[in-house]
Amino acid sequence: MALHRFGSFIPMAAFAVALGAAPIASAQRSAITGETFTAGTTGALARLCGASSQEAAYAAAVHFCHGVMVGTGQTSDAMHKRQGTRPSFCLPTPSPTLDEVTANFVAWSAANPQFDGLRAADGLLRFAAAQYPCTGRAARR
């Protein structure tokens, strides 16, 4: 499976992740069920994004993770452009790989369990703002 950088896989402003191998807090290590997919929370999304290739729901979890991440990032970008407001996150140059972003999100979620109950999109944007802040000339969109 080829890895793509943000700029060549989807528009630079898009925010996406792929499956990572970062450790997951024990609370997030429960079995993936249908409820994990429909919970709509940051903690549930981190659980899906951090699924192990040994789990039966691995492929579905990865694809779900990709969709939520890309959709959230692209929606955020479109809203900021339309409203003329500053983006909430800015990817560095060169852009991180999808695996790197995923691993960072899963690790951030494990380190910040107080955000597990947030809506997935809110948690993703909180993570992205902390991990990829918009500072000076390094910011790009």
Solvent accessible surface area in square Angstrom, and as a share of the most:
residue,aa,sasa,rsa
1,M,203,0.91
2,A,73,0.57
3,L,90,0.45
4,H,74,0.33
5,R,108,0.39
6,F,0,0.00
7,G,44,0.42
8,S,92,0.59
9,F,98,0.41
10,I,29,0.15
11,P,86,0.54
12,M,93,0.42
13,A,8,0.06
14,A,1,0.01
15,F,0,0.00
16,A,1,0.01
17,V,1,0.01
18,A,3,0.02
19,L,24,0.12
20,G,11,0.11
21,A,106,0.82
22,A,18,0.14
23,P,115,0.72
24,I,24,0.12
25,A,37,0.29
26,S,105,0.68
27,A,90,0.70
28,Q,12,0.05
29,R,104,0.38
30,S,73,0.47
31,A,77,0.59
32,I,24,0.12
33,T,72,0.42
34,G,54,0.52
35,E,137,0.61
36,T,20,0.12
37,F,46,0.19
38,T,114,0.66
39,A,55,0.43
40,G,43,0.41
41,T,38,0.22
42,T,1,0.00
43,G,9,0.09
44,A,15,0.12
45,L,5,0.02
46,A,0,0.00
47,R,10,0.04
48,L,1,0.00
49,C,0,0.00
50,G,6,0.06
51,A,2,0.02
52,S,33,0.21
53,S,74,0.48
54,Q,160,0.71
55,E,38,0.17
56,A,119,0.92
57,A,26,0.20
58,Y,66,0.25
59,A,57,0.44
60,A,56,0.43
61,A,0,0.00
62,V,14,0.08
63,H,124,0.55
64,F,75,0.31
65,C,0,0.00
66,H,50,0.22
67,G,46,0.44
68,V,39,0.23
69,M,0,0.00
70,V,31,0.18
71,G,34,0.33
72,T,17,0.10
73,G,0,0.00
74,Q,71,0.32
75,T,74,0.43
76,S,8,0.05
77,D,15,0.08
78,A,59,0.46
79,M,101,0.45
80,H,41,0.18
81,K,129,0.55
82,R,217,0.79
83,Q,116,0.51
84,G,68,0.66
85,T,68,0.40
86,R,160,0.59
87,P,30,0.19
88,S,42,0.27
89,F,0,0.00
90,C,6,0.04
91,L,4,0.02
92,P,55,0.34
93,T,104,0.60
94,P,99,0.62
95,S,5,0.03
96,P,14,0.09
97,T,19,0.11
98,L,13,0.06
99,D,44,0.23
100,E,81,0.36
101,V,0,0.00
102,T,0,0.00
103,A,30,0.24
104,N,49,0.25
105,F,0,0.00
106,V,0,0.00
107,A,48,0.37
108,W,33,0.11
109,S,1,0.00
110,A,30,0.23
111,A,76,0.59
112,N,31,0.16
113,P,80,0.50
114,Q,123,0.55
115,F,40,0.17
116,D,37,0.19
117,G,66,0.63
118,L,56,0.28
119,R,166,0.61
120,A,13,0.10
121,A,40,0.31
122,D,51,0.26
123,G,0,0.00
124,L,0,0.00
125,L,46,0.23
126,R,118,0.43
127,F,0,0.00
128,A,0,0.00
129,A,39,0.30
130,A,68,0.53
131,Q,76,0.34
132,Y,15,0.06
133,P,72,0.45
134,C,13,0.07
135,T,81,0.47
136,G,72,0.69
137,R,237,0.86
138,A,69,0.54
139,A,36,0.28
140,R,51,0.19
141,R,66,0.24
